[in-house]
């Protein structure tokens, strides 16, 4: 599977001032806190949800190398335990085949650090700021956050 079929989304803004609709959509996406990341299949359902909350998240197509490093470095089991190599491999295969992390026993959101060198602006849309769709440039942001 090529990496263009998976989207990575990172929440870049907090909750204050968020509308009820946007809060519900962020909850459905499992983006409950700042700097949380999810990996989802690229389909019209997820694209519609991401467009609805584009002022609070940034997203784009994740490549295989970044996906592997994200899963190896940031995947966690409930209780914040680091999973063994078998579960990591299972999670990576599930994501690459277009499935979610729900059946793998791992948490569905990855907790990331704030990006090194910070954000440009969390209020403006990409390319002037950091919010919204950024295409393949999400990989450079994720590498700064892992």
PyMOL commands that set and color helices and strands:
alter all, ss='L'
color gray80, all
select helices_A, chain A and resi 3-5+20-28+44-52+64-74+85-96+102-104+135-145
alter helices_A, ss='H'
color red, helices_A
select strands_A, chain A and resi 6-11+36-41+57-61+110-111+132-133
alter strands_A, ss='S'
color yellow, strands_A
deselect
rebuild
show_as cartoon
